[in-house]
């Protein structure tokens, strides 16, 4: 604080003075301390206080002068702070003089409020034990006045520092749309912000779309940094808007009338106005069927068309023919129009353009206009390709060289000689080969099929690969030869393949390291690798060598470690971290025995861990994220990521890695860290933040490498993701939390199965798509449709086979589309298992499968039931050969009138229908069991479906935890009890899977706390928005009879500062009308009690009388958006 004894005397003038410090023997002489100008214009660039000084150390011990500090104090005697730092200036005397003279220039922040400020001077001597530690008000004058411009008023206009989009759509083709924004504003004038206006302009003219907000009272003048904050807002985009670029103008006005603007450009999509795509009026085949004919004399194939385009004119059309029996048999052809024309009709001759087979082909067309607009239509017509050829092809000879091999952990090359003939007119099409164990007919190994182009005779030789790790024994070579007419020749050649054991050599029994993540913040540290091995042939071990292998970085090796001829060995080796570059390495060991036989773990034993990543300090990897990307026309869904737990600031760096197919083959992009994305303890990453070269399309599997501001944030952070449609529908992408790398042993096979994918459908508005990632090398996809509602499917991999075209087998991803599923036949509903196979080893650590369910209205769900077993019912035998299955309760099931409709599917019963279905509401003493009528219309071949309308038999019960009690004939049960799954449809068509149906561990017991009270805690519920955001959270506590005494909420990682993350953050007002029959509901509007936290991770503490709690108490949530989105936040329920 100021020392006023000298201050008053010095205002009128200055004379040398003695300044006493902490000890009476320490004395300074201040000869001069003058401020050149007592009035400072804050409009100067920069505003500067200039002080002339002359001070001398006259103490006996003469330690010398070290520092001169100048501070500002306000009229209340408090140190002035700006932007969370003290406003001060320092002069350091490098040479520690006894006397110092000079000038100190003190730059003050231009945004300080105008007014009078006291100057305070502090002088330090070099002997820090004898510091003169009192601030001396000895400047002349001791007060300065800060003003702006000619003594005028403080007249800096406000500012809009950031505007960023939250969600929404600019597509107004089919109806009104909307955009949502966060707007960050600052009040530099400190008169308070009055209003924020958003207005949409087209070519400088207002469209009439305008929104105005009065701003909160807390945006008022304060000391320190300029006040302000975020406002969440949005604007409607009516269907009448013109197509093309528009400008959004954001205007903020303060209470003195000053204003500022910020502009954003958006592109309105209105195909009804401009940019109208061309129109496919009709496309048909001229003939209903044609004969396949001979290869060099194909029949005429004509397409009749009628197209129109009222804008730029027709440019080209692409026709695609797809074989209904084999979706991989697909052919496309682009035919241009000579000149752009607004309408066209006629015929296109496709003769000789396609290499077709006998069978039925469907016709699709994609029409383009000269402006690049396009229209796509599928299943326009179909044509039957017939053939008079009924003669089977012949295999004259098949020869495999060599015909004896040693078993090997890698594929073995071989030569296949063949002589084939087709006596008919169709021509040869495909030769499929299989190795079958002579002594075990169930052991079969498929080889890569050979494809032909309708040749009548072939005599040739080609290289093939025999599978890795073939068991020793003898094998038949079986074949299936097909011609283009579908005629088959099958058989087995007389020559056999013999597989022998071979030399054993060194055998590794262990290889490992302490962690799969190593940080380089300790350059003196080591990565210690341990190993153990033995000599399988008992000839003695020679040496072992350890390697860290990378495809992009220099490898690191231990060199040969001598083993001295022992039969068994174990040991450890340390790699110095300062010799390793950051990146991903595979841990490999190689050994040689005394006879020169070598073995490597690369093929036979994985390290534990198999891969090790060397990371820079404060780095952490998240992912992988399937279906990652920026969205396309066919898949218009965007990703929003939330990184929470950042108590030390925004991330320093973000790297987005689009995973390709091999060890380190990834496309890495640096994502710009935007200050406006960081709020409180969270950071948002939007699709548009990811560079285009790493986010093209949507067929990607991605990871994110985050560099944190502080090491403590790494352990507490979570990265969650939503996928959002243009209409505001969303899903939580719950499978992000369940993906784990495949083990080494699982990757040694040539085939890999995924599933079951329950409740896959065809012929419905819901489209099921499965994305397989890291599948380069896969040549065949076999599909098994179990429990199909339509007859004709066995639930075996013979149900349907898709052959991946050779041109696309090296592609990293494969999309099993709804059209491909439909091409397998009308199975109705089924539980799908998929088997992927290839001729060579192809399986990667993050080979994965992920399903999305979408609708034409852009509803979306990830269906978290995939790969998760159904909760097992309790089974009780009944008289008459019946079984009673009692299923765990389906929580939060609304009645027939509820806005969220529930669908249930019982699968796995022969003949589909159960004998009876009874519903019981748990924890509801007033409930009367109700019987659901079993109808033929709901019965499939192997499943039974219940809709919300079936629940009307139970009356208007509101909400309940429903227990299904299903009775069925024991003779109709398969190998396992029937499964029961649920899918929910929101009021505006969005989908969710209610993943908490699978969460068996969610029940919590209350804890007694005295005085007849008990409490129970729930959470955390991540990514919870407050009452102002567009995604509205609804929580339901079941097992609580009546309103509780209190509900306290801890808000962790809140966007807005001021929350401690404990139960003192918020006390929720108890609203009795939220209590129902053994339930209590908390809606988004109730969170107004917690203030404007924007987003946070919430924990709840509920206290009530002990007898109000049931033994089984649960808290669940789902969310709806203002645009009709629906999700259950699958990451609330980790499995």
BANU-37252 format. One record per residue (C-alpha): residue in three letters; x, y, z. Coordinates in steps of 0.25 Angstrom, whole numbers, plus 5000, padded with zeros to 4 digits. Layout:
N
ALAXYZ;...
//
This chain:
1135
UNK500050005000;UNK500450154999;UNK501350215009;UNK500650345011;UNK501550415020;UNK502450455009;UNK501350454998;UNK500650585003;UNK501950665004;UNK502350634990;UNK501150674983;UNK501550824983;UNK502950794979;UNK504150704981;UNK505450714989;UNK506350594992;UNK505850505003;UNK506350395011;UNK505550265010;UNK505650165022;UNK505550015019;UNK505349895028;UNK506549935036;UNK506850075041;UNK508250065036;UNK507850045022;UNK507650175015;UNK507250225000;UNK507350364995;UNK506250394985;UNK506850514977;UNK505750514967;UNK504450434964;UNK503650524954;UNK502450484945;UNK502550564932;UNK501050574929;UNK500050554939;UNK498850534928;UNK498950414919;UNK498150394907;UNK497750254906;UNK497550264891;UNK499050284889;UNK499750164883;UNK500150124893;UNK499750204905;UNK501050224913;UNK501350284927;UNK502850344926;UNK503550354940;UNK504950414941;UNK505650364953;UNK507050384961;UNK507250294973;UNK508450264981;UNK508850154992;UNK509550235003;UNK509550115013;UNK510850075020;UNK510949935014;UNK510649995000;UNK509949864994;UNK509549944981;UNK508149964974;UNK507549844967;UNK506049874963;UNK505049994962;UNK503549954961;UNK502350044958;UNK500950004961;UNK499550064959;UNK498550074971;UNK497050104969;UNK496350204977;UNK496050094988;UNK497450074990;UNK497449934982;UNK498549894972;UNK497949904958;UNK497849774950;UNK497549754935;UNK497349624928;UNK497649554941;UNK499049614943;UNK499549734952;UNK499749864944;UNK501249894946;UNK502549934940;UNK503949894944;UNK505349954942;UNK506549854945;UNK507849904948;UNK508849804942;UNK510149864948;UNK509549884963;UNK509950034963;UNK510050114976;UNK509350224968;UNK508350214957;UNK507750314948;UNK506850304935;UNK505450294930;UNK504450184932;UNK503350164922;UNK502050104927;UNK501150054917;UNK499750044922;UNK498549954916;UNK497750044906;UNK496449974911;UNK496650024926;UNK495450104931;UNK495750254930;UNK495950324944;UNK496950364954;UNK498050264958;UNK499150264969;UNK500550234966;UNK501350154975;UNK502850134975;UNK503650014980;UNK505150004981;UNK505949874983;UNK507449864987;UNK508349754982;UNK508349694996;UNK507049624996;UNK507049605011;UNK507049755013;UNK505949795003;UNK505249925005;UNK503949855004;UNK503049975006;UNK502350044994;UNK502750184994;UNK501750294989;UNK502850384985;UNK502550414970;UNK502250554966;UNK501150564964;UNK500650444972;UNK499350434963;UNK499150424948;UNK497850434941;UNK497450344929;UNK496450394919;UNK496150364905;UNK496250474894;UNK496150624898;UNK495550594912;UNK494350534905;UNK493550414909;UNK493950274908;UNK493450244895;UNK494050114890;UNK492950034883;UNK492649884887;UNK493249774879;UNK492849634874;UNK494049554876;UNK493549414872;UNK492349354865;UNK492349204863;UNK491249104858;UNK490649004868;UNK489748924859;UNK488748944848;UNK488448934833;UNK488449034822;UNK487648934813;UNK486248994811;UNK485748914799;UNK484748834807;UNK484348934818;UNK484849034828;UNK486249014834;UNK487049084844;UNK488449114849;UNK489049124863;UNK490149204868;UNK490949244880;UNK491349394879;UNK492449444888;UNK492349594891;UNK493149704899;UNK492749834905;UNK493849924904;UNK493050054907;UNK492649984920;UNK491250044919;UNK490649904918;UNK490249824906;UNK488749854902;UNK488449764890;UNK488949664879;UNK488249664866;UNK488449564855;UNK487949594841;UNK488049514828;UNK488449584815;UNK488449544800;UNK489349634791;UNK489249744801;UNK487749744803;UNK487049684815;UNK486249564814;UNK485349594825;UNK485949484834;UNK486349564847;UNK486549524861;UNK486749624873;UNK487149594887;UNK487249674900;UNK488449644907;UNK488649594921;UNK488849694933;UNK490149624936;UNK490749694924;UNK491049824932;UNK492249904934;UNK493349844944;UNK494749874947;UNK495849794940;UNK495649734927;UNK494449784918;UNK493149704922;UNK492449624913;UNK492149474910;UNK491449374901;UNK490049374896;UNK489449254889;UNK488549294878;UNK487949244865;UNK487149294853;UNK486149224844;UNK486349214830;UNK484949214822;UNK484749124810;UNK484549254802;UNK486049284802;UNK486749294789;UNK487849194786;UNK489249234787;UNK490149314796;UNK489549404808;UNK490149484818;UNK489849484833;UNK490049614840;UNK490249604855;UNK490049744862;UNK490349774877;UNK489949904883;UNK490349964897;UNK489450054906;UNK490150174900;UNK489750144886;UNK491050104881;UNK491049974872;UNK491949874865;UNK491649764855;UNK492149634850;UNK491849564837;UNK491749414833;UNK491449364819;UNK490549244818;UNK490149164805;UNK488649144805;UNK488149014798;UNK486849034791;UNK486748944779;UNK485348994777;UNK485849124773;UNK487249114767;UNK488249004765;UNK487048914762;UNK487548774758;UNK487148704745;UNK485948624745;UNK485848474741;UNK484448454736;UNK484648314732;UNK485748214729;UNK485348074724;UNK485947954716;UNK485347944702;UNK485247794704;UNK484747714716;UNK485847604714;UNK486947574704;UNK487847454701;UNK489247454706;UNK489747414693;UNK491147384690;UNK492347464695;UNK492647534681;UNK491247544676;UNK490447604688;UNK488947644686;UNK488547784685;UNK488247844699;UNK487447974698;UNK487048074709;UNK485948174706;UNK486048304714;UNK485248434716;UNK486048544723;UNK485848694726;UNK486648814732;UNK486048954732;UNK487349024736;UNK488748994730;UNK488348874721;UNK488648724721;UNK490148684721;UNK490248534723;UNK489648414729;UNK490248294736;UNK489548164735;UNK489848054745;UNK489347904744;UNK489447814756;UNK489247674757;UNK488047644767;UNK488747514771;UNK490147564772;UNK490347714776;UNK491747714772;UNK491347684758;UNK491147824755;UNK491447904742;UNK491448054740;UNK491548144727;UNK491548294725;UNK490848344712;UNK491048494709;UNK490048584702;UNK490648654690;UNK490248794695;UNK489448834707;UNK487948824705;UNK486848854714;UNK486048734710;UNK486348604703;UNK485748474700;UNK486148354692;UNK486948224693;UNK488348184697;UNK488948064691;UNK489747994702;UNK490147874693;UNK491547824695;UNK491747914706;UNK491547814718;UNK492047684721;UNK490847624726;UNK490447484732;UNK489147414731;UNK488147464742;UNK487347584745;UNK487947724746;UNK487347854751;UNK487547984745;UNK488048114752;UNK488348244746;UNK489048374751;UNK488748494742;UNK489648624742;UNK489348764737;UNK490348854731;UNK490448934745;UNK490848804752;UNK489548774759;UNK489148634759;UNK487948534761;UNK488048394765;UNK486948284763;UNK487148134766;UNK486348014762;UNK485748084750;UNK485447954743;UNK486047814741;UNK486347724730;UNK486547574730;UNK487747524723;UNK487447384718;UNK488347274712;UNK488047154703;UNK489347094708;UNK489146984718;UNK490446914716;UNK491346904728;UNK492846954727;UNK493946854728;UNK495246844736;UNK496246774728;UNK497346784738;UNK497846854750;UNK499246854755;UNK499846904768;UNK501346934769;UNK501946894779;UNK501046784784;UNK501746774797;UNK502046894806;UNK502446914821;UNK501546984830;UNK501847124831;UNK501347244839;UNK501247324826;UNK500547304813;UNK501347204803;UNK501447244788;UNK501047134779;UNK500747114764;UNK499447074758;UNK499347014745;UNK497946994738;UNK497246954726;UNK495846994725;UNK494746984714;UNK493347024712;UNK492646954701;UNK491447044701;UNK491247194696;UNK491347264710;UNK492847254713;UNK493647234725;UNK493347324737;UNK494047284750;UNK494847174756;UNK494747154771;UNK495747064779;UNK495747004793;UNK496746924801;UNK495946814808;UNK496646734819;UNK496646584815;UNK496346544829;UNK495446654834;UNK494346694824;UNK493946814832;UNK495346874831;UNK495346954818;UNK496247074813;UNK495747164802;UNK496747214791;UNK496647334783;UNK495647314772;UNK496047334757;UNK495147424749;UNK495047414734;UNK494347484722;UNK493547384715;UNK494647304708;UNK494247174702;UNK495647104706;UNK496747144715;UNK498147074717;UNK498947154726;UNK499747164739;UNK499647264750;UNK500247304764;UNK499447274776;UNK499647284791;UNK499347164800;UNK498847204814;UNK499747224826;UNK499847124837;UNK499247014830;UNK499146894839;UNK500046774835;UNK499346664827;UNK498846644813;UNK497846724806;UNK496946704794;UNK496846824784;UNK495346844781;UNK494846934770;UNK493547004765;UNK493547054751;UNK492447144746;UNK492147194733;UNK491347324729;UNK490047254728;UNK490147204742;UNK490547054739;UNK491446994749;UNK492546884749;UNK492946834762;UNK493946734766;UNK495246694773;UNK496646664766;UNK497346534769;UNK498646604773;UNK498746644788;UNK499546744795;UNK500346694806;UNK500746794818;UNK501946744827;UNK502446794840;UNK503746854836;UNK504846894846;UNK504446954859;UNK505647044862;UNK505547154874;UNK504147164880;UNK503847294887;UNK502947284900;UNK502847424904;UNK503147564899;UNK502747694906;UNK502847834911;UNK502247914923;UNK501348004915;UNK500848034901;UNK500948184903;UNK502348244907;UNK502548394909;UNK503848454905;UNK503848554917;UNK504948484923;UNK506048474913;UNK506948394923;UNK505848284924;UNK505748144917;UNK504748064910;UNK505047924916;UNK504747804908;UNK504647664914;UNK504747534906;UNK504747384908;UNK504947264898;UNK505447124897;UNK506047034886;UNK505046944880;UNK506046854874;UNK506946844886;UNK508146894878;UNK508447014886;UNK508147164885;UNK509147254878;UNK508547394880;UNK507347484881;UNK507147614875;UNK506047714880;UNK505447824870;UNK504547934870;UNK504047944856;UNK503348064849;UNK502948084834;UNK503148234836;UNK504348254846;UNK505648194848;UNK505648054854;UNK506348034867;UNK507047904870;UNK507747834882;UNK508847764873;UNK509047614875;UNK508947574890;UNK509847444891;UNK509147334898;UNK510347234898;UNK509647114893;UNK508647094905;UNK507347014903;UNK506447124910;UNK506747274912;UNK506047394918;UNK506547544920;UNK506247694918;UNK506847804909;UNK506647954911;UNK506448044899;UNK506948194903;UNK505748284901;UNK506648394896;UNK506948304883;UNK505548284879;UNK504748384871;UNK503248404875;UNK502348304867;UNK501748164867;UNK502648044867;UNK502447894866;UNK503147814877;UNK503847694870;UNK504847594874;UNK505747504865;UNK506547384870;UNK507547284863;UNK507947144868;UNK509247074867;UNK508847014854;UNK508547144848;UNK507047134848;UNK506347264851;UNK505047304857;UNK504347434859;UNK503147484867;UNK502647564855;UNK501847434850;UNK501647344862;UNK501547424875;UNK501147564878;UNK501847654888;UNK501047694900;UNK500747804896;UNK500947774882;UNK501147924878;UNK501748034886;UNK501548184884;UNK502648284888;UNK501948414891;UNK502348554893;UNK502148604907;UNK500648634911;UNK500148554899;UNK498948454899;UNK498348384887;UNK496848364886;UNK496048274877;UNK495848204868;UNK494548274863;UNK493848194852;UNK492948274842;UNK493848394844;UNK493848504833;UNK493148634829;UNK491948574822;UNK491548554808;UNK490248564800;UNK489948414802;UNK490348424817;UNK490048574821;UNK490448554836;UNK491448634843;UNK492348604855;UNK492348694868;UNK493448654878;UNK493548704892;UNK494848694900;UNK494548714915;UNK495448714927;UNK496348834923;UNK496548904936;UNK497848964931;UNK497449024918;UNK497148994903;UNK497948874897;UNK499348924891;UNK499148844878;UNK498248744872;UNK498548644861;UNK497448574853;UNK497948444847;UNK497148374837;UNK497548224839;UNK497948144826;UNK498248004825;UNK499647974831;UNK500448004843;UNK500748144841;UNK500048184828;UNK499248294833;UNK498848434827;UNK499148534839;UNK498648674839;UNK498848784849;UNK497548834854;UNK497648984857;UNK497349014872;UNK496349124872;UNK496249204885;UNK494749224884;UNK494549064884;UNK495149064899;UNK494149094910;UNK494349064924;UNK494848924924;UNK494448874911;UNK494848894896;UNK493948864884;UNK494448804871;UNK493448824859;UNK493448754846;UNK493848884839;UNK495148894848;UNK495748774842;UNK496548804829;UNK495848754816;UNK497048664812;UNK496748574825;UNK495248584825;UNK494848554811;UNK493548474810;UNK493148394822;UNK493748254820;UNK494848274830;UNK495348224843;UNK496148334850;UNK496948354863;UNK497248484870;UNK498548514877;UNK498448634887;UNK499548714893;UNK499048764906;UNK499448894913;UNK499748814926;UNK500048674929;UNK498948664940;UNK497848684929;UNK498248554922;UNK497748464932;UNK496448544935;UNK496048574920;UNK494948494912;UNK494648514897;UNK493248494893;UNK492548504880;UNK491148524874;UNK490748514860;UNK489748614855;UNK488848614843;UNK488548744835;UNK487148734841;UNK487648734855;UNK487548584858;UNK488648524865;UNK489348404871;UNK490348384882;UNK491248294875;UNK491348204887;UNK492248094880;UNK493448194881;UNK493548154896;UNK493548004893;UNK494547994882;UNK495747914885;UNK496947864877;UNK496847714872;UNK497847624878;UNK499047564870;UNK498447424870;UNK497147474865;UNK497847544853;UNK498547414848;UNK497347354842;UNK496947384827;UNK495547414832;UNK494847494842;UNK493447494847;UNK492647614852;UNK491247614859;UNK490147584861;UNK489647714856;UNK488247694862;UNK486947744856;UNK487547774842;UNK486347814832;UNK486047814818;UNK484747874812;UNK484647984823;UNK484848134824;UNK486048104832;UNK487348074825;UNK488447994831;UNK489848014827;UNK491147954833;UNK492448014831;UNK493647914831;UNK495047984834;UNK496447934831;UNK495947824822;UNK496947844810;UNK497147704804;UNK495747654807;UNK495147584795;UNK493947514800;UNK492847554809;UNK491847444814;UNK490547484821;UNK489747394830;UNK488347444833;UNK487847374846;UNK486447384851;UNK485947444839;UNK484447484839;UNK484347434824;UNK484547294821;UNK485747244812;UNK486947284821;UNK487647174828;UNK488547264837;UNK489747214831;UNK490847274822;UNK490247214810;UNK489047314811;UNK489747414803;UNK491147444798;UNK491747574792;UNK493047564784;UNK493847694785;UNK494347734771;UNK495747714770;UNK495947864766;UNK495447904780;UNK496147794789;UNK497247884793;UNK496247994798;UNK496348014813;UNK494848024816;UNK493647944811;UNK492247994812;UNK491147884813;UNK490047974808;UNK488547954810;UNK488447924795;UNK489447814796;UNK488647754808;UNK487347764799;UNK488047694788;UNK488247574797;UNK486747554797;UNK485547604805;UNK485847554818;UNK484947654825;UNK485647664839;UNK486847574843;UNK488047564852;UNK489247584843;UNK490647524844;UNK491747554834;UNK492947474831;UNK494047544823;UNK495147464817;UNK496347484808;UNK497447394802;UNK498547464809;UNK498747514824;UNK497947644824;UNK497447664838;UNK497947794845;UNK497947834860;UNK496747924858;UNK495947854847;UNK494547884851;UNK493147884848;UNK492147994852;UNK490648004848;UNK489848134846;UNK488348134844;UNK487748244836;UNK486448294830;UNK486148374818;UNK485848484828;UNK487248484833;UNK486948414846;UNK488148334851;UNK488548234862;UNK489748154864;UNK488948034871;UNK489848004883;UNK489247864884;UNK490247824873;UNK491347724879;UNK490647734893;UNK489947604898;UNK488447624901;UNK488247614916;UNK487847474919;UNK486347444924;UNK485947354935;UNK485447224930;UNK484347144937;UNK483747014931;UNK482247014930;UNK481246904928;UNK480946854914;UNK482346874909;UNK482347024911;UNK483447114916;UNK483247244923;UNK484347354920;UNK484447474929;UNK485247584923;UNK485947694931;UNK485147824931;UNK485147924920;UNK485248054927;UNK484548184923;UNK483548114914;UNK482448214910;UNK481048174908;UNK480348164894;UNK480148314894;UNK481548354898;UNK482248444888;UNK483448344887;UNK482948214881;UNK483548084886;UNK483747964877;UNK484147824882;UNK484647704875;UNK484647564880;UNK485547474872;UNK485947334872;UNK484647254872;UNK484347154861;UNK482947194855;UNK483247334862;UNK482047354871;UNK482047324886;UNK480847264893;UNK480647394901;UNK481247524906;UNK480947584919;UNK481447724924;UNK481747764938;UNK482247894943;UNK483247884954;UNK483247964966;UNK481748004964;UNK480847944974;UNK479547994967;UNK479947924954;UNK479047814948;UNK479747714939;UNK479247734925;UNK479347634914;UNK479747674900;UNK478947604889;UNK479847514880;UNK479447544865;UNK479847474852;UNK480147614846;UNK481347634856;UNK481847494854;UNK483047464845;UNK483747334842;UNK484647344854;UNK484247474861;UNK483147544867;UNK482947704867;UNK482247794877;UNK481947934874;UNK481448054883;UNK480048024879;UNK480147884885;UNK480447954898;UNK479048014898;UNK478547884904;UNK479147934917;UNK478448064917;UNK478948204919;UNK480048174930;UNK480948294926;UNK482348234928;UNK482848104934;UNK483948004936;UNK483247894928;UNK483647744930;UNK483247654919;UNK482747514923;UNK482747434910;UNK482247284909;UNK482647204897;UNK482647054893;UNK483946984898;UNK484046914884;UNK484147054877;UNK485347094885;UNK486747084878;UNK488047074884;UNK487847194893;UNK486647264899;UNK486047364890;UNK486547514891;UNK485747634893;UNK486247764888;UNK485647914887;UNK485748024877;UNK485148164880;UNK484548264870;UNK484448414874;UNK483248504872;UNK483948554859;UNK484548424854;UNK485948414860;UNK486348284865;UNK487048234878;UNK487448104883;UNK487248124898;UNK488648064901;UNK488348064916;UNK487447934913;UNK488747864913;UNK489347924925;UNK489147814936;UNK490047894946;UNK489348024947;UNK488547994960;UNK489048064972;UNK488648044987;UNK488448164996;UNK489348195008;UNK488748235021;UNK489248365027;UNK488448375040;UNK487148435045;UNK486448345036;UNK487048395023;UNK487848325012;UNK488548375000;UNK489048324987;UNK489948384976;UNK489848374961;UNK490748414950;UNK491548464943;UNK490548504932;UNK491548564922;UNK491248674912;UNK489948724919;UNK489448854914;UNK488748964923;UNK487349014921;UNK487749104909;UNK488449004899;UNK487748934888;UNK487948794893;UNK486948774905;UNK487348674915;UNK486248594923;UNK486648514935;UNK485848404942;UNK486048344955;UNK485348214957;UNK485148144970;UNK484848274978;UNK483448284984;UNK483048434984;UNK483848564984;UNK485248554990;UNK485748645001;UNK486848704993;UNK487648684980;UNK489048744980;UNK489848754967;UNK491348764965;UNK491648824951;UNK493048774946;UNK493748824934;UNK492748944933;UNK492849034921;UNK492649154929;UNK493549184941;UNK493149184955;UNK492749044958;UNK493548954968;UNK493248824963;UNK492548784976;UNK491148774982;UNK491248914987;UNK491148964972;UNK489648954971;UNK488448914980;UNK487248884971;UNK485848934975;UNK484948814978;UNK483748824969;UNK482648724974;UNK481948714961;UNK483148644955;UNK482948524964;UNK482148404959;UNK481848264962;UNK483248224968;UNK483948324960;UNK484448464960;UNK484748544947;UNK485748654945;UNK485548734932;UNK486448834925;UNK485748954930;UNK485948914944;UNK487448934942;UNK487249084942;UNK487449064957;UNK488949044954;UNK489149164946;UNK489649184932;UNK490749074932;UNK490549044917;UNK491148904917;UNK491648824928;UNK491848674933;UNK490748664944;UNK490748574957;UNK489548564965;UNK489348544980;UNK487948514984;UNK487448514999;UNK486148465004;UNK485448385015;UNK486048245015;UNK484748175013;UNK484548255000;UNK485648184993;UNK485448044987;UNK486547944987;UNK486747964973;UNK486948114969;UNK487348164955;UNK487548294949;UNK487548304933;UNK487448414923;UNK487148444909;UNK487148564901;UNK486348634890;UNK486748754882;UNK485848864878;UNK485948814864;UNK485448674867;UNK486748604870;UNK486648484880;UNK487848414887;UNK488048334900;UNK489548374902;UNK490148234901;UNK491348274908;UNK490648284921;UNK490648134921;UNK492048084919;UNK492047934916;
//
